[in-house]
């Protein structure tokens, strides 16, 4: 596991974009696993800049998002379909047919989850998975006490996650209670993982995930068992990690 502490959020975002761009230069038809939320926004902005100014090519890239709220159509501005299109996809030259995000309003949730895992397998598996981390240690929407062996599945969101994500909605009542998420097993199958964390609120949980026991209570702790993880945090999220590096 490589742990990199960037100087600032901007520095973290630029370094993250460089890792994704490097993956695409080496393998233009890479399968990228993507996250939403506040953390990767700067990385997406930087990737758009590199696409526009340096010609980073997404024509062959394939993407799979980690999760989507259940009950929100793609037109809802809080859906992850909307987020991805608005913040990234519409600014680059990715083919619409190469974009995969779990459906927010599937007729059959079980079938949608199986379809999603099958698609990932058919595309050859994820080459580089980008992850954020929740204040409760979740990755994707794999909430504490999740089963590590889960593949893509329906999840009930934790109160902590609902509270944390309420900032994106008008009222907390509007935050969906359920989502579809790639499971831990799906994430662990990715060949490389890039875990991002930004801000003081992530300091304790990122420390626990990396340096304490591997436990379903902190789902991200399973990444200690992954063979190729880069953890990239900004100074604010990395204060406890810095202390470990200095010791
Ligand atoms: C989003 C996702 C979540 C977020 C996490 C952190 O697709 O899977 O695990 O990465 O909740 O969210 P932010 O970055 O908003 O703090």
Boltz pocket constraint, residues with backbone or C-beta under 6 A from the ligand:
constraints:
  - pocket:
      binder: B
      contacts: [[A, 34], [A, 35], [A, 36], [A, 37], [A, 38], [A, 39], [A, 40], [A, 66], [A, 67], [A, 131], [A, 132], [A, 133], [A, 134], [A, 135], [A, 138], [A, 139], [A, 140], [A, 141]]
      max_distance: 6.0
